[in-house]
Amino acid sequence: MTEITKITRRTFMATSAAAGGGIVFGLPFPKMGPKFAQAAFKDLTGGAEINAYVHVASDNTITFGCPATEMGQGSGTSLWMMFAEEFECKWDAVLDFPTGRPEYVQPLIGLQLTGGSTATPGFWGVLRKAGAQARHMMIQAAATRWGVDASQCSASDSMVTSGDKKATYGELAAAAAGQTPPEEPTLKTPAEWKIIGKPGFDRLDSLLKVTGECQYSSDISVPGMVHAAIRMVPFGGKILSYDTAAAKRVKGVRDVIVVGAEAPAIFLDNNVPAVIVTADSYWQAEKGAKAANVQFGQPKEFAELDSDKISSALHAGLAAEGSQARADGDYPAAIGSASDTLSATYEVPYMSHSPLETMNALADFRGDSLECWISTQDPGAGYIVAEMITGLPQDQIYIHQTYTGGGFGRRVEVEYLEYAIEASMAVKAPVKLTYSREEDMANHFHRPTYAAKMTAGIDSSGEVTAWQHHISGPGIWLSPMRSSRLKNLFAGSDFINGQIESGVDFHSAQGAKDIGYNFANIDVRYTQVDFPVPIVFLRGVGNTQNAFFIESFMDELADHIGQDPFELRQKLLADEPRMLATLELAAEKANWGGSLPKGHAHGIAFHNSFDSPWCDVVELSVRGGKRVNIHKITRAVDCGLVVNPDQFDAQVQAGVVWGLAHTFLTGHTVKAGELAQKNFDTYKLPRISQMAEYEVHTVPTKNDPTGIGEPVFHTMAPAITNAIFAATGKRIRSLPLNRHGMSLA
């Protein structure tokens, strides 16, 4: 048995030198940008800015202004591959994460926000074009210097040459700043690519993370800074009492601040009430917060809320008519004339995002300006809330985006920055606020809980003629348990269009409303059922629950009508070539229908999300009806062109871990108005010894990149539960499996 020891993430913090003498290139993208244009590289001195994506220093050091959050998923490297391919530069570059310019707005969303598996697809054209423009400008600067035509010059490895003449990009940077970029530069053909789609390129951040030099917002310090810990009220509660004197008796404690004492603990226009304790160190602040002995009160209906009552309310929602999200054909007539019907009800719990780095932010309010450091998926939201809280115009605010220790949708919300700003304004000093794991997990945003009733009509020949999917649960866009500040931010973007339609919350119906199976008569419905639990997007959003609901029911349907689960799906995807190819590739590679060792069984699940069809085939066995041993997962996907094969492999591997966690372990229960699981002792995650063997196959394609970060786990839970049924005859209709007494071997 391997001994598990405790280690710190780093033992030292290296400092970085300022770069000088440079030039910045970029391509404007006029969407919903900020109200002003910040300097692209605020921490780099010298040089001129042409635009936003790359800084070339006089010593030929290149800094890439990455428009996406780097939170471990590898977007910084993949986006650099797209730019560098056209820029013809050396591979090594420094990653920077500038904010506050329209060029950093995600084209597919309309905000500077990283999520929805949009980073690579969204910047695919933008960054290649920007790189080609930058290359052209370097070549033109060299041609002017040497008095030759630009056609006689070529660029490679951060250098321009013409005959025996050569100059580095750094030497040309100042002159290149004055060049006009071509509107439509010629891009390389795929046959000319040397970087895009090729394996073996080191991640730009690997060395920094191995040596401990990589700085997350939790690592940032500024002169005069104090640390802060927080105690937030539970659902719908208010602050009853707190002991300032006891808190200040703790060594190092400086101030006790109350935020929103009179505000309701529902996310309307303010954060929930909280007590914030500042001190010389985080641990002193946390001890002070504990000593403050903050007492909260809740309304009776909130204090008595538990998982059983939530489940009952969800199922009552399924008995309501609901709002129609999709109507194809004539479902009422088809179900009424069906020779046979099948129904089943499913349920999933609240889920925590649990990123390794808990929520934290550093805010320095100086009266006439505000500077913040934050690990966030949504720096655009940071500007909005900072302006609202301080009253400062956005050109007097700067948000430093840092490396981020996991996001998974949680860091789309920025309430932790709001608290830090309010604390800094109160104590008139820079404040670094850090959530404890318990505060991070128990008192803030989660994936909503849902139930679904699935119904199918079957005719006398065994054909499925009617399909209904009724979803019951909180609406991410409709629920009062969302910050209206974030809703207001999205309200001005293209992203919000269609998110709420005829009483249907898009993300609650996501993956159900756009189901790929070709049923003649489809009825998708949604009933909004709210609870006083804060909610937000979780990686995959509506697909996380609806893939489980749909694919579990598809398996039940196949068994009910006596069809092979793969063949039923194959027939229903006959008119969807990308989806069908993905399904068939997974089945072929898994040897679906072939012989298996005694006691082993296959389960299959397919889902299309973020324009990337995905299929999993799981081979497993079950010992004693409880102990699940996953022998192999065979995976197939069509995600378009794979820009970075190494990042793709890492995403798939991480998706397996994520999928195992969601299937077997993770999920909150509610007891007496609070989430019962508040740390990893009760909110379990898989251990490395439980990692499953897997292989992944991509459908050959020439299509542009589509999403990969979120589709990687949607089909794992239903594939596993379908295989459990094949092995044991036991149907699983709710997650996680540990609530059914089942464990992962």
N, C-alpha and C positions, 0 to 999 in steps of 0.2 A: 504494500500500500504506500502510495506517495504521501509524504508528510507535507501538509500545507502550512507555509510559514508566512508571516506578515512582513511586507517590505514597503518602503516608501516609493512613490513614483519617481522621485528624483532626489539626488543628494546635493545637487548644486544648480545654480542658474547662471548661465553664461550671458554676457552682455553683447549687444550687437553694435557695430560701428556704423556711423552715418555715411551714406554714399553721396558723392558730389558730382557735379558737372554732367547733366543728362538731358534726355529728351523723352517725351511721352507720346505714344501713338494710340489711336483708337478710332472707333467708328460710331458716330452718334446713332442712337436708336430712339426716335421721338415717340415715346409712349408716355405713361403716367409717371414722370420722373419727379424728383423733389422740387421744391419751389425755387431752388437756386442751384448753382453749380459749384461744388467744393473743389479745391485743388485735389488732383487725383492721388498724389503721393505726398501727403502732408509731412511725413517724417524724413523725406529725402530733400537735401538742399541742392541748389544749383540747377542749371539746365532750364529747358523750356518745355512747356506742355503743348503738344499738338492735340492730343486727346488722352484717352483714359486707360489703356490696357498695358502699356509697356514703358518702362523707364530704362534707358541705356546710359550708364554712367561713363565718364571719361576713361575709366580703367577697363571698359568693356563688360562690366558687371551688368546683368540684365535682371530687372525686377518686373515680375508679371503682376499686374493689377487684376486679381481674380474677381470676377463679378458674382461668384457664388460662394456660399459659406462652405468652408472645409471642416466637416464634422466627423472625419474618419472614413467617409465614403469614397474619397479619392477624386472628387471633382476638380480640385486644384490642379492635379496632374493631368487629368483628361482634357480639361479646357486648355491647358498650356500646350498639349500635344496638337490641338487644332490650330492654335495661333502659331506655334513654332514651326509646324510643317510648312506654312506659307512664308514665314519670316526668314527662313534659312539661317538659323542661328545655332549656336552651341546648345546642347540639351540643358545644361545646368542653369537654373534660374532661381531667384529668390521670390518666394510667394508673399504677396501683400494683399490685403483685403480692404481696399478703399471703399468709401461710402459717399452718398450724397451727390451723385451725378446721374443724369438720365441714361448714360451709357450702361450703367450697371443694372438697369431695370430688366427683369426677366421677360423676354419677348412673348412667351406663352402665357404669362400671368399679368404683366402690366405693373409689377412692383419689383423693388429689389428684395426678393424673397427666394429662398431655396426650399423647394418642396414639390411634391407631386411628380417626382421623377422627371423634372423638366430641365435640369441643368445642362446636360449634354444635348438633348434635342433642341432646346431653346436657343443655345448659343452656337449651334452647329454652323450655320451660315454666317453669323455675325463675326465670330472670331477668326474664321478662315479669311474672310474678306479683309478684316482689320490687319491681319498678318501680312497679306499680300500688299496692302497699301503701304505698310511700314517698309517692306522690302523694296518696293518701287521708290520710295522716298530716299532710302539709303543709296540706292543705285544712282538716282538722279543727282544726289549731292556729290557722289564720287565722280560722276561724269562731268559735272560742272568744275570740280577741282582740277581735273586732268585735261579739260578741254576736248573731250571726246564725246561721241554720241552714246546715249544710254544703252543702245543695242550692243555696244562693244564691251559692256560691263556685265559681270555676273556676280551673284552673291552665294556664299556658302560658309558655314561655321562662323557666323558673326563677322564676316569679312567680305569686302567687295574687291574684286580683281579685274584688271584689264591689261592683258599682256603681262609685262613684268611689273606693272604698278599694282599696289595693294594698300588697303586701308581698313582698319578695324571699324566696327560699328561705333565704338566709343570715340574714335578719332573723327568720325563723320557726324556724330550726333548733333552738334551745334548747327552745322550747315544744313543737315536734313530737316531741322526744325522749321526752316523757312520754305520747304517744298510744299507744293499743293498735292494732296493725295488724289489719285485717279478715282472717279466715281465708281467705275466698274472694272476693277483690276481682273486680269486673267488668273483664274485659279488652276492649280494643278489637277491633272486627271488622276483617278485612282491608281493607274499604272505608274505614276510618278511619285507616289507617296513613299516616303522613307520612315515616317513616324506613325501616322495614323494607321491603326489596325495591326501594328507590329508589337510583339511581346518583347519583354526584356528591358524596358525603360524604367529606371529607378523612380520611385515616387519622390517628388520634390521635398516632401516633409519627413521622409523616413529617418534620415540622419539626425534631424532636429529632435525627433521623438525618442530615438535610441539614446541620445546623449543627454536628454533632459533640457535642451535649449529651447524647445518649442514652447511658446507662451500662450496659454489660455487666459481668459479674463481672470480666472482665479489666481493666476500668477502675477498679475500686474500690481505694482506698488507705485505710489507717487508721494512726494514730500508732504508731510503733515497729515497723512491719511490715518483714519481710524477704521476699525473693523466693526461690523454689526452682525448681530443675530436677531432672529425674528420669531414671534409667536403669532400665528394667524388664527382667527376664530374658525371653529368648525361650521358646518353647513347651516346657513341661516341664522347664525348666532350673533351675540354682541358681547362686548367686554364688560364683565361685572366688577372685577377688581384686579389690582396688581400692586406689588409692594416695591415701590421705588427705593425706599431706604435699604431694604434687604439686598436689592440688586447692586446698589452703590457700595455696599460693604464688601463686595467681591473685589479683590485686587485688580486694578487696571480698568475697572468700569468707569465710564465717564458720564454718559447721559442715558436717560430712559425716555423714549419718544412714543407718543400714542398717535397713530394714524387712523383717521376715519372713525373715531369713536362713536359718532352719531349716525354713521352711514349703515344702511342695511347690508347684511352679508350676502347680497345677491349681486351678481356682476352686471350692474346697469351702467352707471356713470362713474363709479369709483371702485377702487380695490376694496377687498373686504377689510374690516377693521383689524388692526394689528398693533402689537407692542414691539418696538425695536429697541434693542440695547446696544450701545456703542462702547467700545473698549480699545485698549492698546493692542490686543491680539484677538483673533477669532475665538480661540478657546476661552479666553476671559469673557468675551461677549456672550458666548453660549452658556457659560456657568452663571453669568449675571441674569440671563433670560430665565434660566431654571430657578434661580433664587427669587426672581420677581413673582413666581407662583401665580401666573396669570390665570384668572378664573373666567370661564365663559358661560353664557346661558344660551339656550336654544328654545324656540317655540316648541310646544309639546309635540306637534305633528312631525317636527324634524328630529327631535330628541328620541322619538320612538321608532324612527325609520330603521328598517332592517332589510336584509336580502329577501326574506320571504314576502314582505309587503311589496317590495319592488317587483318581484316576480309576478305576484298576483295582479299588480297594476298593469304590467306589460301584457299579460294574458287577457286582461279585461280590454285592453286596447285592441287586441286581435278580434274581439267580438264586435267592435264598432265597425261602421262602414268604412271609415278612413277616407283619405283623399287619393284620387287616382293619379298615378305617376305615368302609366303607360296603358294603352288600350289598342290592341291589334285584333282585327276580326270581330267576332261576336262571342265573347267569353260566356255571358249568361246563357245564350242559346246552346253553345257547345257543351257546357257542363250539364245543362238540363237534359240534353239528349244523349249523354254518355252512357254506354253500357255498364261501365264500372268507374269508380272513383277511388282515389287514394289521397289521404291527408296525413300530415305529420307536423309537429310543432317543435321548434328548436329555440335555444337560448344561449346567449353569451354574456359574460359579466363585464363590469367596469375593468379597465386595464390601465396600469401605470406605464409610462414611457421608460422610466428608470435609466436615464443616461448616466454614464459613469461620473461625469462632472455635474454636480447639482447646480441648481439655478444660482447665479451670482452676478453682480454688476458693481462697477465702481463709478461713482458720480462725483464730479467736482463742480459745484455751483459757485460762481464768483460774482454774483449779482448781475453783471452785465453780460455774462457768457456762461456756457455750460459745456463741459467736456466729459465724455463718458467712455468707458471701456466695457464691452459686453460680448459674451458668447451668445450669438443669436442666429436664427434662421431668417430674421426679418428686421434688418436695420432700418428699413423704411418706417416700420411701426415705431421704432425708437425715436425718430425725429418727430413723428406726430405726437406721441405722448409727452415728450420732453417740452415741446412747444405749448401743449395744453396745460401742463403743470406749472411751468415757470412763467409763461406769458412772453417768453423771449421769441423773437423771430428766428426762423431756422438758420439764417446766415450767422447767427451768434451761438449756434449749437454745433458740436461735432461728435459723431458717434464713431469710436474706434472699433471696428470689427476684428476680433481675434480668432485664432484657432478655437474650435468648439468641440468639447468632449462629449459628442453625441447629441442628437436632436430628436429625431423620430416624430417630428410634429410638435413636440412640447414647446420648443423654442420659437414657434410662431407667435406665441403670446410673450409679452415683455413686461408683465406686471412687476417682476422683480426689479427691473430698471426703474419703474415708477417709485417703488418703495425706497430705492437707493437715492433717487433724486430728492424725494421729500425729506429723507434723513439728512442729506447734505445741506439742504436749505435750512433745516432746523438747527443744526449744530455749527453751521458756517465753516465747514471743513470738508475735505474729500472723504467720502464714506464708501468702503467696500462692504457690501451686504452679501452674505453667503447663507443659503438655506442649509440646514442640517438635512440628512437623508430623510428623517422622519417628517419634517415640514414639507420637504419636496414631494414625498410620496403620498402623504395622507391628506394634505390640505389644499392641493391645487389640481390643475387640469388633468383629465383622464379621458381615455376612449370611452364613449357612452356604452351603456348596457342595452341590449336589444333582444327581442323575441321575434320569431317569424312563424307564420302558418303557411305551409305549402300545400297546394291542392292541385291534383291533375285529373283530367277526364280521359278515359280510354274507350275507344269504340270496340265493336264486336270483333274486329280483326286484330286487336291488340295494338293499334296505333294511338299515340298520345294526341288527342285533339284539343285539349284545353289545359292551360297552365296559369295558375294564380300564385302570386308571391305577395303576401301581406306582411309588412314590417311594422313593428311597434317599438317605440323608444324615443329618447330625446333627440331633438334636431339640432345639429351643430350650429346651423345658422338661425334657427327659429327659437332656440331655448333662451330663457333669461339668464341662464348660467354661462353666459359668454360676455366678455368685455365689449361694451358698445363702442369703445374707442377703437378696438380692432375691427368691428363691423364697419365703423365709419371710414377707416382706412381702406378697406376693401371696396367700400361703396363707390369710390371714384375710379376703380380699375376695371379692366375688361374681365378680370377673373370672377367677379361677382355675378356677371350676367348669366341668368339661368340657374343660379344656385338655389333660389327659392321660387317655386312656380306652383300656383294653385294649391297652396298649403302643403306642398311636398318639399322637404329638405333634401337637396341634391345628394349630400354626402350620406344621408341615411339610406337612400335608394341606390347609391352608386354600386354598380355591378349587378343590380337586379333590373333596374330600368333599361339598361343597355345589354342585357343578356344576349349571348351570341347564338344560342340554339334557335332553330327555325321551327317554332310552334305556330300553327295557323291562328290560334286564338290565345292571346296573352292579356292578363290583367295584373298589373303591379300596383299595389296600394301602400299607403303609409299613414299611420296614426301617430300623431305626436303625443308622447307621454313624458312629462318632465318630472325630474326629481331635483332636490337641492344639492346636487353634486356638480362641481365645476367640470366642464367638458371642453375638449378641443380635438383637433385632428390627431390621429395616430397613424404612423406609417402604413400606407395603403388605404386609409380612411374607410369608406363604406365597404370596400372589397374585403376587409378583414373579417366582417361577419357574413356578408352576403355570399361569398364564395363557399363558406362552410355550409350555409343554409341550402344553397342551390345544389352543390355537389353531393351533399349527404342525401338530399331528396332524390337526386338523379339515380343514385345507387339503390335506394329503396324502390324507386319506380321500375328500374331494370329487373330487380328481383321479383317484384310483384307481377310483372307481365311476362316473366320468364325469358328475358333477353340478356345477352352478355353486356355488362356495363360499358365496355369499350365500344361494342358494336352499336349500342343505342346512341351513344354520343357521336360516333362516326356518321350515323345516318342523319342526325340532327344538325351536323355541321357540313353537310355535303355542299352547301352553297357558299361556304366561307373558306376559300382556299388556304389562307394563312393559318387559320385556326385548325383546319383539318390536317394540314401538313404537320403542325406541332403535335397534335394528338397522336397521329400515326407514327411520328418519329419516336416519341416516348414509348409507345406500345411495342414498336419493333425492337428498340434497344433493350427493353426490359424482358423481351421474349414473352409478351403477354399471351396467355393461353398455352404456354409450354409447360413442361413438367417442373415441379418444385420439390425440394426435400420434404419429407414427411413433417407435418405440423406447420409448414410455411404457407403463407397465403399472400396474394396480391390485392392491392387496392389502388384505384385510379381516380384522379380528379383533374379537371381542366377548368381554366378560367382565363378570360381575356380582360386585362386591365392596363391602363396607360398605354394603349395601343400595342401591347406586347402579349400575344397568346402564350400561355404557360401550361404545361402538363407535368404532373408528378405520378410516377408509379412506385408504390412502396411495397417492399417485400418484408414481412415480419412473421414472428411467431409469438404466442402468448403462453407463458408458463403459469399453471395454476389458476388460470382465468384472470390474473392480475398483473403479472410481470411481462411487460411488452419488450421484446427484443427486436429492434429494427436491423435487419440484415443488409438492406441496400435501398437507396432511393435513386431512381432513374429519372432524370429531369430533362425536359426539352423546352426550348423557347425560341420565338422569333422576335428579336428585339432590334431588327434592322442591323445596320453595320455596327460592329463592335469596335469602337474607337480605341479602347485600351483593354486588350485581352487580360492583362494582369488585374486590373480593377474589376473587370467582369468576374473573374474567378473569385476574387475576394468578396464581392457582393453575393455571389451564389453561396459561398461557404458560410458567410454571416447569415444569409437567409435560412440556411438549414438550422443553425443555432436558434435563430429567432422563431422559426416554425416549431421546433421542438419545445421551446419555452411556452409558446402560446397554446400548444396542444396539450401538454402534460401538466404545466405548473402554474402559470401566471394568471391572475385574476383576483379581483378584490371582492371581499364580502363586506357587507355593511351591518354593523351592530350598534344599537343605541345611538344612531345619528352620526356615526363616524366610520371611516374605513378601518377595518380590523388590521389590515396588513400595513405596517409602517416602515419596515426595513427588510433586508434580504434574509433575515432569519425566518420570516414568515411568508415573504413574497419571494418564492424560490426561483432560482435560475438553474439551467443545466450545468453540470460539471463537465470538464473536458473528457473524462472517461466515458461519458454518455453520448459523445458525438457520433453521429451515424455516418457510415460509409455512403458515398454518393458519387454519381457521375452526371455530367451535364452535356447536352448536345444542343447546338444551335442550328436552326433551319437555314440552309444556304439562301442568301438574299443579297440584292444590290440596293435595297431600300435605305433611306436615311435612318439614323439612329432613333430608336424609340425608348420608352422608359425601362429601367431595369432595377433601380434601387428598391422599389416597393412591390412589384409583382413577385419577387423571389420567394415569398413564403405563403401566399394566399391559398395555394392548393395543398399545402402539407397537412393541415389538420384533417380535411375531409378524406384525403388519400389514406391517412393513417387510420381514421375511424372506419372507413370502408374496408380496409384490410383486416381490422379487428373483427368486423362482422363476418368476413369471409373465413376467418380462422376459428371463430368461436360461436357465431350465430347471435352475438349480442350487438344490439343497436345502441349507438351513442348519439344522443341528440342535444347535448349541452357540453360546454367546455368550462374549465380544463378537466383532463381525465383523472387527476388526483382526487377530484370530488366523487368519482365513481370507484374509488379504491384501486385505481390502476396506476402503475408507476413505470418509468422508463428504465430499462435494464442498463 
